[in-house]
Amino acid sequence: MKAVGVVEASCEEIFELIMSMDAKRFEWDCSFQHGSLVDEVDGHTAILYHRLQLDWFPIFVWPRDLCYVRYWRRNDDGSYVVLFRSRVHEKCGPQPGYVRAHIESGGFIISPLKPCNEKPRTQVQNLMQIDLKGWAVGYVSSFQQHCLLQMLNSVAGLREFFSQTDERGAPPRIPVMANMASASAPSKKNVKLQESSVHPTPPLDQNNAASRHSVMDEDTDDDEEFPIAEDEQQAFRTKHENDAKRTALEEEPVDQIDLSCFSGNLRRDDRDNARDCWRISDGNNFRVRSKRFCFDKSKVPAGKHLMDLVAVDWFKDTKRMDHVASEKGLFSVVFNLQVPGSTHYSMVFYFVTKELLPGSLLQRFVDGDDEFRNSRFKLIPSVPKGSWIVRQSVGSTPCLLGKAVDCNYIRGPKYLEVDVDIGSSTVANGVLGLVIGVITTLVVDMAFLVQANTTEELPERLIGAVRVSHIELSSAIVPKLGSDPLVTDRNRYILH
C-alpha cells in the first residue's frame, strides 16, 4: 500500500525527520514505540531495530518489532529515497514478548515541488509491504489492514508536524542499541550509556561530498556547466549541418560482421518473457546528451549503438576473475562486472567493431590514460521489471563508474577490457545486497557509453546496451583457463 501527501517543508528537513529515531518521532509517527541502531554499515546503509505501537486489541495481540536494513540516497534533482527491507542480524535476535514482523519492501520518496507563497513544498510518498506474522494475520483479515494504515498515516503526521511548528530540526540522532534484552525497560545506567553513545548523523553536505562512496549520484549532467561564448555559439550553428551529415554517415549500414567466432555461456533470447538470458536493448530506451546539451541541457534518445554486442558470459569462481578477454580478430571492448562474495561472479559483455573511427571520443577513451577513462566511463541503468525497493535502489540516473567504483583497464592489441569491481564501493555493495537475493525476478537494462563534455564530442553515443532477464545464479559456470599462446596472464580466461 502507498500513501502520498504534500508537506510544506524542504526535502532536507523531511529527510532529517524521517531518519531520526529520537523522541521527536512520536510527534508524527503514530506507529513508533522505540527505535535503535544495530549496526552502521556505511554512511548510506544501517541496520535498525524498531518496535511498533499498534493499537489493535493490544490485550489479545502481542506487539510487533522489526529488524531491517535502511538505505538512502540523494538524487541530482534534490529528492531523497529512503528504503527499508527486513534483515536477519546476529545482534538483533527475537525479543521476549514480541512477534518479529517482516518488511518485504518499503520506504519513502521525498521529491521537491515548486514553492507556494515563498514556502517550500515537498511531495512525500510512503510505500509499505509488510507481513505482521502471528495468528491474528491469518484469522482476522482486518488486523493487517488496520495496522498498515496506521503506519502509512506517517505522511499525514509529517504534514501536521510542519504545519504546527516553525522549528527546523537539529541533526537526527539514532541511539545505539546497547542492550536488546533490557531495551523495553532500561535502567538509569543503561539510559546514561545510550545517551553517551549517541552520535549525530553527519551533516548532509558532508554526506553529499563523499562522492567516492556514492553510486547513483555520480551523473554530472546537472552539475557541470560549460560556458559557451557567443562567437562559439555562432560557429556551432554554422557547422551543425556538417556534423549532422557526419552522423548520418556513421549510421549507414556497414558490411555484415562475421560473428561465428563469438559465443558466450549465457544464451541470447529475444522473446519478451524469456528467462536466464540476454538480448540487445534498444538504444532509444535511453536518453543521452544531445548536440545542444552545452546550451540547453537537453537530452535525446540514444539511437544506434556504436558497437555490436556479440556474447555474454556468466562466470563464477572462488576468486575474482580479472582479465578475461582474448584476441578474436575484430576490435573488442569487454566490460567485466565483478560481483564479490563467498562465491565470486562475473558477468562479461563483449562488444565488437571492425575498426575505431580515428579521432572519435570512443577511440580517445580506448587509447587514453586511466584518469581520462575514469572521468568519462558512464553507465545508464534501468530495472523495467522488479520489486519497488529494487527499482528505487538502482534508479535510472547515469553513473560515472570510474568515479564510483574501482575500474581496471587492460589494453590489448585489439581490445580494451574494463574490470569493474562492484565490491570496492560500500554503497554499491549495499545495493547489490538487495539485488542479488531477488535476481531471478529482475529484468535489468544497462547502457555503456563515454560521457561527452564539449560541443565537438556531442551528441553522446552508446557503445552498446543490453537487457538481462531473470538470471539464475546456478547457471554461472567456472571459466576455463586460456590456452591461447598470446595469453600471458594466469587469470585470463577464454571466450568459447
HELIX and SHEET records of a PDB file:
HELIX    1   1 CYS A   11  MET A   19  1                                   9    
HELIX    2   2 ALA A   23  GLU A   27  5                                   5    
HELIX    3   3 TRP A  135  TYR A  139  1                                   5    
HELIX    4   4 SER A  141  LEU A  152  1                                  12    
HELIX    5   5 SER A  154  SER A  163  1                                  10    
HELIX    6   6 LYS A  188  SER A  196  1                                   9    
HELIX    7   7 LEU A  204  ALA A  209  1                                   6    
HELIX    8   8 SER A  211  HIS A  213  5                                   3    
HELIX    9   9 GLU A  230  GLU A  250  1                                  21    
HELIX   10  10 GLY A  283  ASN A  285  5                                   3    
HELIX   11  11 PHE A  293  ASP A  296  1                                   4    
HELIX   12  12 LEU A  361  ASP A  367  1                                   7    
HELIX   13  13 ASP A  370  ARG A  376  1                                   7    
HELIX   14  14 TRP A  388  VAL A  394  1                                   7    
HELIX   15  15 LEU A  401  ALA A  404  1                                   4    
HELIX   16  16 ILE A  422  SER A  424  5                                   3    
HELIX   17  17 THR A  426  ILE A  436  1                                  11    
HELIX   18  18 ILE A  439  THR A  441  5                                   3    
HELIX   19  19 LEU A  473  SER A  475  5                                   3    
SHEET    1   A 7 LYS A   2  VAL A   7  0                                        
SHEET    2   A 7 LYS A 119  ASP A 131 -1                                        
SHEET    3   A 7 HIS A 102  CYS A 116 -1                                        
SHEET    4   A 7 TYR A  80  SER A  86 -1                                        
SHEET    5   A 7 ARG A  64  ARG A  74 -1                                        
SHEET    6   A 7 THR A  45  LEU A  52 -1                                        
SHEET    7   A 7 PHE A  32  GLU A  40 -1                                        
SHEET    1   B 6 LYS A   2  VAL A   7  0                                        
SHEET    2   B 6 LYS A 119  ASP A 131 -1                                        
SHEET    3   B 6 HIS A 102  CYS A 116 -1                                        
SHEET    4   B 6 TYR A  80  SER A  86 -1                                        
SHEET    5   B 6 ARG A  64  ARG A  74 -1                                        
SHEET    6   B 6 VAL A  99  ARG A 100  1                                        
SHEET    1   C 2 ARG A 173  ILE A 174  0                                        
SHEET    2   C 2 HIS A 199  PRO A 200 -1                                        
SHEET    1   D 5 CYS A 277  ILE A 280  0                                        
SHEET    2   D 5 LEU A 462  SER A 469 -1                                        
SHEET    3   D 5 VAL A 443  VAL A 450 -1                                        
SHEET    4   D 5 PHE A 377  LYS A 385 -1                                        
SHEET    5   D 5 CYS A 399  LEU A 400 -1                                        
SHEET    1   E 2 ARG A 287  ARG A 289  0                                        
SHEET    2   E 2 LYS A 299  PRO A 301 -1                                        
SHEET    1   F 5 ASP A 308  ASP A 317  0                                        
SHEET    2   F 5 HIS A 344  THR A 353 -1                                        
SHEET    3   F 5 PHE A 331  VAL A 339 -1                                        
SHEET    4   F 5 TYR A 415  ASP A 421  1                                        
SHEET    5   F 5 ASP A 406  GLY A 412 -1                                        
END                                                                             
